[in-house]
Amino acid sequence: MLTRASLSKPISRALSRSLHGPGESFDPLSLSPILAYEASTSMLAAGGGAAANLDLVPTFANRVSGGADAAQSTASNQPIAHTPVGGGHLHLPAVTGNYASLAAGVNLGTQTEILIGVKVRTWRPSIDQSLFDQYPASIMVWQRTTGKFQVYYGTSANFQTSSVIPTDAPLETVIKIVRDGTDASTEVFYKDHDGSFTSLGSTTLGAVGAAPTGSGQELSIGRWRSGNQKYADCSYQTLKVTADSTVTLDLDMADGDHKASSFTCASGQTVTVNKGSTTRDAATIVRRPFLRFDGADNFMSGLFNQTLSSGGYMFAAFSVNYGSETYARVFAVNSTDPDEPDYNNPRSLAFSLRQTTTDDVGWYYNNAFRDGHTGTYDKDRGAVLHELKAIDGEQVSKVNNADAKTKSLDLSGLSSEKFTIGGRYDGNGNASLDLEALYLFDHTLTDDEATQVRDYLNAKSSIY
């Protein structure tokens, strides 16, 4: 649903604008934007509460009091909230090619304990999922659709737990596998709501003696390596292996940087995050909140309470994923009387968008793409901060406070009442991106004011 909201008048806005000196806290709201969205505070779930990790987001709440929210009433078109579980996690989407790995397996010893820290969507998934795979030479752990866990040992010995994990068990928990090689007894536990470990069953599994080390083969997290299947659908937090009282693997996904492709865990191994080459919802280290648009159906829109005719200043902090459509929009405004395109008339303006199917980002006005920044719309680049000053007679586009491109176009015909995020006015031009923040001012900013907004967003998202 589109809503209109009251905006401050320019004359009162000018009185409230102030600069902040070194050491003083700054909030862009002090400069009176008309749109102010930050994933850390703006993502709302159905019912109006703060969106949890992987919730659909029908409302992107404006930080401006009484300002216009961005909304999407159709569930299949709603973007998805991503928020860190604990200090951070690896998002695994159960899509081929998306998992984490170590180049070589770890020692499991004679007395073995494996601790897997995860948050799952459900204890009755629609497909079996591999949580730990040092197979065929060693151990593999699956979560079954039945609610049981299956442990493989060596090349063929395996068992399923006699008990199922309860459907009301904590979704965020630790799965513990304990194996005593002196008699081959193996037991599986889960951490319950009170913090205690509850057994799901035990058996004698495999041969007596130390477990195979798995040396020289990959250790996969979130997939069955030999079958290249059973990809996990979960928020994977930690993996710890203790062999004969020695920690041989101590992995916390929070040790990786946000959206890192690899990192070194506490026990010294390099952890690689593998992303399917054609996956929109790819495996991702999540260390800070973002709103994920899928590049196919997701977009949001809203209505200003007045006509935007003066242009303005936009800042957008985002990173790109695979699969954006041609001329994918990050943010655009258009006229609603009639509902006109945002690209082929002087009344509308696309503040930030992809150039056709290239890796360039720029802006679009009156039937022409303007000021492309080469390599900015690139899924391997990480977060960027695109800013556009677009007022009548003066336009300046920058990425990460660099590569300034200028124009002096006549924008006197600008007359827009509607805005869209992540797509075009008609639901096309969808962007596959993770949005962290978006600000729009319906007035220009001084250089010092723009620096304050830029520095504020850069600090929050560690962009450059």
N, C-alpha and C positions, 0 to 999 in steps of 0.2 A: 504494500500500500504506500502511495506517495503522500507525503504530508508537507504542509506549509508551516513555517515558523517565523516568528517575529525576529527581525534583525535590528541591531543598533543603528542609529542614524549617523552618517559620517561626521556631523558636527560634534556630537557627543563622543564619538570614537576618538577624534583627534585630541580631546582633552584628557583622555585616559591613557594614551600611549606614552610610555616612558622607557628609557634605557636603564639597564642595570650594570653597575660597576663590577669589577673583579671581586669574586667571593660571594656576590649576591646571587640568590636563586633566581632563575628566569623561567617564565612560563609564556609560551607564545600567545596565550589568551590575553596577556597584557597589551598586545598589539591589535586586538579586536579582529580576529579572523571571522569569516562567516561559516566556514567549515573547519572543524578540528577533530580529526579522528586518529586515535592511537590504539593499536591492537591490544595493548596492555589494559585498557580501560573501556574501550568502545564496543567490544564484541558481546552481544547479548543473545541468549538462547530464547527459544519459545517460552513465553511467560514473563520475559523481561529480566530474568536473573542473569548474572555473569555467565558467559559460555564456558563450559569446561572443555578439556582437551577432546577433540574430535566431534564436538557438538556442531550441528548445523547452526548457521547464524542468519536469522531473518532480519536482524536489526543491527546496524553499525551506528552506535549512538554518538551524536555530536557532543563534544565537550563544551561547546558554546551554550550557555543557558538559554533555552527557548529556540535554539538553532535547529536547522533541518537535519533529521537523521537520514541515513541511506537505508533503504529497505528492499527486501525481496520476499514476496508472499508465497511464491511457488517453491515448494521444498526441493524439487529436483534442480532448481536454479540457484539454490543458496550455497554460498561458500562455506568452508569448514574452518572452525577455530583450531589452532594448534597452540597449546600452552605447555610449558615444561612440567613433566611429572617429577616431583622432587626437585633436585638440582638440575635435572636435564635427562633426556632419554633419546633413544634411537627409535624414530617412527618407522615401523615396518608395515607395508600396505597389503601383504599377501599377493604380490604381483611378481611374476617371473623376473629374475634378475636383480631383485632388491633384497639385500642381506648384508651382514658384516662378516669379516673373515680375518683370520690370522694365517700367515703364510705356512706355518707348521703347527702341528699338534703339541700338546703339553704333556708332561709326565703326570700319570695318575697314581702310580705307586701301588702298594698292597692295601693300605688303609686310605680309602678315597672318599672325599666329600665334595660334592658339586652344589653350589648355591646359585640359583637363577632368579634374579629380581626382575619381575615383569608386572605390567598392568595390561590385562586383557579386556577385550570388549565383552566377552561372554565365556563361561566355562562349558558351553555347548556349541563350539564353532561349527560352521557348515563344512569345513574341510579339516583333515588332520594337519597338524602344524609341527614342524621341527624346531625345537628350542636350542638344542646343542647337538652338534654332529662332528665327532671325531671317529668316523666310520669309513671303511670297514675294519680298520685295524684295532679299533678301540671301543668307545661308548657313544651311543646316540640316544637322545631323549625326545619323545614326541608327546604332544598334547592331542588326544583323540577326540573325535566328535561326540563320543559317549560320555565324556567327563572323566575318563580314565587316562592314566599316563602309561606309556610304553617305553621300556628301556631295552635297548639292544646292547649286547656285549660281544666283542670279537666280530666274526663275520656272520653268525646266524643265531646264536643263543639270544633269546629275548623273553620278556614277560610283560603282561599288562597288569596294572594294579587291581587287586580284588575289589577295592572300593572306588567309587566315583567321587570326585571333588563336589561338594554340595553347590547347588546353583546360587545359594546365598553366601558362599565363601567370599572373602574380600577380593575384588577384582585386581587390586594392587597387592601383590604378595610375593613370597619367596618360595620357590620349589626347591626342596633339598633331596638329593640322592646320596645315599650312604652305601658304600660297598666295603665289606671286610674280606680281603683276599685270603685270609687264613682258612675260611670255610666257604667262601664265595657267596655269603649271604648279602642280599641287596634289598634296600628299603627306600620307599619314596614318601616324602612328607610335604605338607604345605603349611605355611604360617597362617594361623587363624586370626580372628578379630582381636583376641586377647594377647597376641604376640607369641603364643606357644605354637610348637610344631605338632601337627596331627598326622598320624600315619595313614597312608592310603593302601598299604599292603607291602609284603616282603616275600622273597623267595630265594632259593639258591640259584645263582645265575653264573654260567660259564665255569671255567676251570679255576681251581685253587691256585693262588699265586698272584704276583703283581700284574696289573693291567698293562696291555701293550701301550707304548708311549704315543703312538701316532706320529712319531718323528718323520719328517719329510713329506707329510701330507697336510692339506689345508684343514683348519678348524673352521667350520661354518657356523654362523649364528643366524638363525632364522630361515634355514633351508636344509633340505636333505641333499647333500652334495652328490652322492652317487646317482641318485635319481633325478637331480636337478628339479626338484618339486617340493611339495609340502612347505611352501613359503609361509612364514608366520605373519599374522595380523595382530600386532600388539605394540605396546610401548615398552621397549626393552631397556632396562635400567642398568643392571649389574650382572656380572658373571665372575664367580670366584671358585677356584679349584685348589683344594688342599690335598697334597699327597704325602702320606707318612709324616704329618705335622709340618710340612713345608708348603707354603703358598706358592704354587707354580703358575697361577694366573689370577690377577687381581684387576678386573676390568670394570670401570665405571664410565658409562657413556657421557656423564657430566664432565669428564676430563677432556673431552673433545670440544673444540670451538663450535659455535653455532654454524650448522651446515657444513662442517668440515668433511673433507673427502678421506682423511686419515688422521690418526693421532697415536701417540704413545701412551699406553696404559701404565698403571703404577708398577706392574711387575716387569716392565721393559719391552713388551712386545708391541709391534706396530699393528694397529687395528685399521682395516680398510673398510670404508663404507661403499658398497657396490650399488649402483643405481641402474635400473633397466634403461637402455638407451632410448626407448620409446615410451617411458612411463611418465605420465603427467603428475601423478601422486607418488613421487619417488621416495625412497628411503632417505631420511633426513635426521641429522643430529639437531634436536630442538633444545635450545638454551634460552630463547626469549620468545614471547608470543608473536604470532602472525596470523593473518587471515588468508587462507589458501583458495585461490580461484582456479578452476580446472581447465580453462582454455577451450571449453566446449559449450557449456551451458550456464556457468555461473556469472552473474553480474548483479549489481545493486544500483538503485536510482533514488532520486528525491527531487523535491520541488523547492526552489527558493520562494520566499514570500513576496519577492519583488523582482523586477527584471534586472538581470545583470547586464549593464550597458557600459560600465566604466572599465571593463577588463579587470586585471588584478594580478596577484602574485601567488603562484602555486609552488608547494614543496611536496614531493612524493618520495618516500623511502620504501624500496621494494627490491625483491630479487626474482629472477625469471626461472621458470621450469620448462621442461620440454612441452611442445604441442600448442603454442599460441596460434591463433588464426591470423589471416592476412590483415594488416593494419590493426592489430590488437590494441585496444584502448586500455590505458591505465586510468585516465581521468579525462572527461569531456563534458562540455555544456552545450545545450541546444535549445532552440525555440520550440514552444509547444503549441503555437497558434499559427498554422497547423503544426503537428508534430514533425518538424523538419529534420532532415539529416544533419549530422554535426560536421559535415565536410564540404558541402558544395554550395554554401551560401554565406553571406557576410554576417549573418545573425548568430552563428554558432562557432565554436572553437574547440578543437581537441587539444588540451593542454599537454598531454603526454601520451604517446602511442608508438608502436613499432612501425618502422618503414617497410611496407609490403611484407615480405617474408624474410627480411634481412635481420642482422644482429644490431641494427641501428635504432636509436630512439630519438624522437624529436617532437615537433608539434605540427598541427595541421589547421590551415585557415583558408577559407574561400577557394576550395578546389585545388589546393597545393600543399604538399608536405614541405615543412620548413626545418632547416637547421638540424640535420641528422648528426648524432654523436656516434661515431663508429665503434662497434664492439660493445656497446652498452647493454643491448637487449640480448644477453648471452647467458644461457643456463649454467655455464661454468664460471661465470665472473663473480658471483656473490652479490651482496647487497649494494645498491647504488642510491644516490640521492639526486633526483632530477628536479631542477627548479626552473621555473619560467616566469619572468616578468613580462607581462603582456598588457600594455596600455596603449592608447592611441598615440601613434608616432614613435613608440619605443618598445622594442622587444629584445630581451636578453635571455638566452637559454644556456644553462650550465649543467654539468654532471660532476658531482663530487667537488664542487667549487673550482672547477677547471673547464678547459675547452669552451670558453665563452664564445657564443655565436650571437651576432646582433642583426636586427632588422629595424626598419622604421616604417612599417606598414600603417596604413590608415585603418584603424579598428572602430571608427565612429559608427559603423553599422551594427556593431555587436548588440544583440538583444536576445538574451537567453533566460528562460525560467526553470529549466530542468538540468540536472546533472546525472552522470552515470559513472560508475566505478567498475573496472574490470570487463567492460564490454561497451557496445554501441547502443545508441538510443533505441534500436529495434531488436536488441538481443543478439546481434551478430558482432563480429570483431572481438571475440572473446579472448582475454589474456590468460595465459597460464603463469600465474605469478603468486608470490607470497608478499602481501602488503603489510607493512609495519606501521606506517603513518602517512597521513595526507592532510595538508593544510591549504586552505584557499583564503586569501584576503581580497576583498573587493576594492582595494585601493593599492597604490604602490607603496613600497617600503624604502626607507633610506638605506644606504649601504650598511650603516651600522646596525639597523634593525634586521636587515636580511642576514647579516653575519650572526646575530644572536639566535635567530631561528635555525639557521644552518648548523651552528655549533651545538645547539640543543639536540637536534635530531641525530647529528653525527655521534654525539656522546651516548645517546640511548641505544643506538644500533651498531656502534663500532664500525662505521662504514669505511672511513679512510683516515 
